[in-house]
Amino acid sequence: MKKTVRELQKEQTKELLLKTAYEVFSKKGIMNTRVSDIAQAAGVSHGTIFVHFRSLEAMIEEVVALYGQKIAMRTHVLAQSSGSLSDLLHAHLGGIMEFEPFYTRLVIENRLLPPGARDSWISIQSAVSFHFSLVYEREFGHNDRSGILLHMLFNMWMGLVHYYLQNGDLFAPEGNVIGRYQDILVDSYLKLLKGGRAEK
């Protein structure tokens, strides 16, 4: 059944609000943003927001779900062609880089987010963890003598990346942490796995 002009306009307005909220969240922070900030940036009335979302919390959950899925999918696509752990780590950072300001807000604010948004955050990490496990076991298999559990190795990688993003104002004041530190992060992590020995 063909959609009416009104239905199409309603869909377009909702898409505009989601995109605008994403941009405002990326700049101001998710929990610091008010409905009026999004309405003003989108050029709509305050009431228009509530035609599409029952509350700011519902909007946050939908934005995080939508862009979380985009981040996870981008990482998934890049990770598909990963032949080594190094390739995968670069793919992971590549998936983040496209959405870095928003992803950084998720890193900083994830414990404050509404439950649905927290679930989306966990889904992003799960998608990366899945690929990490596959590639790590394929590359190292039973020859891994690090003695460190696989999930701890994954958590170490995530902790390293998130530490740099959380402190981006120190590491990359211009705002592009991943672009500036991608190779350093990957090389340093791989050296840690090999006991500090230089990679050959």
C-alpha positions in Angstrom: 0.0 0.0 0.0 1.3 3.4 -1.1 2.2 5.8 1.7 0.4 9.1 1.9 2.2 12.4 1.7 1.5 13.0 5.4 3.0 9.6 6.3 6.1 10.3 4.2 6.5 13.7 5.8 6.2 12.1 9.3 8.9 9.5 8.4 11.2 12.3 7.1 10.7 14.4 10.2 11.5 11.4 12.4 14.7 10.7 10.4 15.7 14.4 10.7 15.1 14.2 14.5 17.2 11.0 14.9 20.1 12.5 12.8 19.9 15.8 14.7 19.8 14.1 18.1 22.9 12.0 17.1 24.8 15.2 16.1 23.8 17.1 19.3 24.6 14.1 21.5 28.0 13.9 19.8 28.8 17.5 20.6 27.1 18.2 23.9 26.9 14.8 25.5 23.9 12.5 25.7 22.8 13.2 29.2 23.5 17.0 29.0 21.1 17.4 26.0 17.6 18.8 26.5 14.7 18.3 24.2 14.8 22.0 23.4 18.4 21.6 22.2 17.4 19.0 19.6 14.2 20.9 18.6 16.2 24.1 18.0 19.0 22.3 16.1 16.4 20.5 13.9 14.4 23.7 13.4 11.1 22.2 14.7 8.9 23.0 17.7 9.4 21.5 21.1 6.1 19.6 20.7 7.1 18.0 17.4 9.6 15.9 19.3 6.8 14.3 21.4 4.8 13.5 18.3 7.6 11.0 17.4 9.0 10.0 20.9 7.1 9.6 24.1 10.1 11.0 26.1 13.7 12.1 25.8 14.7 8.8 27.3 12.8 7.0 24.5 14.6 9.2 21.9 18.0 8.4 23.5 17.3 4.7 23.4 16.3 4.9 19.7 19.3 7.0 18.7 21.7 4.7 20.5 20.1 1.6 19.0 20.2 3.0 15.5 23.7 4.3 15.6 24.9 1.4 17.7 23.7 -0.9 15.0 25.6 1.2 12.4 28.8 1.1 14.4 28.4 -2.7 14.9 27.6 -3.3 11.2 30.5 -1.1 10.1 32.9 -3.1 12.3 31.3 -6.4 11.2 31.8 -5.5 7.5 35.5 -4.4 8.0 36.1 -7.5 10.2 34.9 -9.9 7.6 38.1 -9.6 5.7 40.4 -9.7 8.7 43.1 -12.4 8.2 44.9 -11.6 11.4 44.4 -10.1 14.8 46.2 -7.0 13.6 43.7 -6.7 10.7 40.8 -7.2 13.1 42.0 -4.5 15.6 42.5 -2.1 12.7 39.0 -3.0 11.5 37.5 -2.4 15.0 39.1 1.1 15.2 38.0 1.8 11.6 34.4 1.0 12.7 34.7 3.4 15.6 36.4 6.2 13.7 33.5 7.0 11.4 31.3 7.6 14.6 34.1 8.7 17.0 32.5 11.7 18.7 29.3 9.8 19.4 31.1 6.5 20.3 33.2 8.5 22.8 30.1 9.9 24.4 28.8 6.3 24.8 32.1 5.3 26.4 32.0 8.2 28.9 28.3 8.1 29.7 27.3 4.4 29.2 26.6 3.8 32.9 24.2 6.8 33.0 22.2 5.8 29.9 18.6 4.5 30.0 18.3 0.6 30.1 17.5 0.2 26.4 20.5 2.3 25.4 22.7 0.3 27.8 21.5 -2.9 26.0 22.5 -1.4 22.6 25.9 -0.5 24.1 26.4 -4.1 25.2 25.4 -5.3 21.7 28.1 -3.2 20.1 30.7 -4.7 22.4 29.3 -8.2 21.8 29.7 -7.9 18.0 33.4 -6.9 18.5 34.0 -9.7 21.0 32.6 -12.3 18.6 35.0 -11.3 15.9 37.9 -11.0 18.3 37.4 -14.5 19.6 37.2 -16.0 16.1 40.3 -14.3 14.8 42.3 -14.8 18.0 41.6 -18.5 18.1 42.3 -18.9 14.4 45.6 -17.1 14.7 46.9 -18.4 18.0 44.8 -21.5 18.7 46.4 -23.9 21.2 49.8 -22.2 20.7 48.8 -19.3 23.0 51.0 -19.5 26.0 50.1 -16.1 27.5 48.1 -17.8 30.2 45.5 -15.0 30.0 41.8 -15.9 29.5 40.5 -14.9 26.1 37.8 -12.6 27.6 40.5 -10.8 29.6 42.6 -10.2 26.5 39.5 -8.7 24.8 38.8 -6.5 27.9 42.4 -5.3 27.9 42.0 -4.2 24.2 38.7 -2.4 24.9 40.2 -0.8 28.0 43.1 0.5 26.1 40.9 2.0 23.3 38.4 3.4 25.7 41.0 5.0 27.9 42.4 6.9 24.9 38.9 8.0 23.8 37.9 9.1 27.4 41.0 11.2 27.6 40.9 12.5 24.0 41.3 16.1 25.2 44.8 15.1 26.3 45.8 12.7 23.5 44.2 14.5 20.5 42.9 18.0 21.4 41.9 18.4 17.7 39.4 15.6 18.3 40.6 12.6 16.2 42.0 10.1 18.7 41.6 7.0 16.5 43.1 8.7 13.4 46.1 9.8 15.4 46.7 6.7 17.5 45.3 3.8 15.5 48.7 2.2 14.5 50.2 2.9 18.0 47.3 1.3 19.8 47.3 -1.8 17.6 51.2 -2.2 17.6 51.4 -1.7 21.4 48.6 -4.1 22.1 50.2 -6.8 19.9 53.6 -6.3 21.6 51.9 -6.7 25.0 50.5 -10.0 23.8 53.9 -11.1 22.8 55.4 -10.2 26.2 56.8 -6.9 25.1 59.0 -8.4 22.3 59.1 -6.3 19.1 56.9 -7.7 16.4 58.8 -9.4 13.6 
